[in-house]
Amino acid sequence: MSDKQQPQSKPKLLFVDDEPGIRLTLPKILELHGFEVAVCASVAEALRRINEQRYDVLLADLNIGEPGDGFTIISAMRRSQPHAATIMLTGFPAFEVALEAIRKQVDDYIVKPADIGQLIQTINERLNRVPREKTPPLKRVAHVLDDSRSKVVDYWLQLVNEDPELAALPLSNGERAAEVSREINRLVVILERHPSDLPKDAVEAAMALGRKRFEQGYSVPAMINEVRLLRRAVYRLLEESLLKIEISYLVPEMVAISDYLDASVKVAVESYLSSAQSKVG
């Protein structure tokens, strides 16, 4: 065959979906359109395949076993095989807005039930595109928070100064900023270590804050509101930084943030009430 043109190899496509029906039908259609298709039904199987075989295209359902599992597979493919086109299938048209926000992690998406003509066209367009520019590595929530803590402080101060009760308390912006910056430091450590309980230093800090807030004339609702506004400031930063965040960490670390703030304010309020009781006694 030295004087003959070598046959062109078929593009390799990894298809991941937990619905048995679509796993039986769609791969056969894709093969008829010139693709060599490997099929997986679970995240674990897909991750193994990504580590073992090179692919040109990943086509993954958004929800595989658990909601949002498709993001884990997309992220793994982007890390291991950045050349591969990544396309997501979703059964939720209303989710399109959220998907638009993470387009740098997903090359494209198709809403179920998939129009076969549109799907094939989308895959071929992605295969024929110039390779994507190399994007900065994605970060965990903890690292985004660590890198942009000054933004969180600014957002929080703005919210506090707009709250009549909190703004009326005799604290300068400098004092407030120093306190919340220390709280963000502890939060970053919590996110990196994932302890099962509130660490000793965080408990001691919350107790000291409760006593301090009592001396400063806070009410218990004001203390709780202050923490609520910090949560809002952190979530605002995460919303603005969505394209920088490793999606598989987003929800677990947001839960960890909420758990830490809830546990911390609980300890602070208990310390506040103990100080109040001691004064009365």
Steps between C-alpha positions, in 0.01 A plus 500: 500500500805729465352674194149504640352743749469353848139482622420779742432378855160561648465765774485331840199604710433416865126497577388501865135464604323297770180447296505148347276598209716785375816291547354242261381739230716814483842327470377301199385822331834665575684200352293534181628858476862391510594497869670227698293499820582378849206488742498545880215493751673641809744766613751239621497318167537826307795615711673166444449525124635858495816381674545203265405629154538816295175649362411777259156569647326460836120494493368477858163531667474767769352262758661157527389329818502830690407851380797681348725192474564590138709795618741260671556314174532821297757635746699176491507503120607864489789424734613171340419564133466877442493448122167310517171673423266485800124503440233459767148362472239650732131426543434840656455783248473747789855407595636657184577829673717326759679307229575822316678620813743208484564489126874500555469158660243358257558557128130463420178339618191337352156496663326162514334349309792563266435594139735259321578738218585779742707265717710371209546853368611624843751216544650553154523876552688446826735248337584741218561803718842639566623358834378706793734741667659360811298622798637551849460198730172490688503567873327375809261736678752532785767634266263743327398631840863524611600690185211749519441550872526879462199490267298306756594752769392788274171330408431425865578854619262636238220273622570579867500875439164469325348324804360759746562301820851385410603836359392674823739295715818686607754313282718649229531340157860418588397307810227315312734419208767358732248274674341366184841447337600275789171312461572446130847367592338241725244415232772435241677264741171319570440449127849364444498259795133391505487422875193317628460742793578865558875517580609611847646830379178582312292420811722724713478781243120473486475507879725808516290668233180429694642667812625791294166550326327511839738775615448691172122510549393258230168321520481129420304568177771748396768234553309249289432760233869589483585138419214479249646799316843335497345193339344725235835671436677165457231369265519818293871440447437137401232603253740746337781239496303206362721460194808464722357231729539124468132406478535171689609698810237774477201347678692309775703807590196728497337257746818508711490882503140499619569234765801689635320834522198341668717317756713806565209737561336242729811493722525880490136545604541252787806693619308828467210365710742366762658846527157656535402252772826561690437873499147456635626261768 
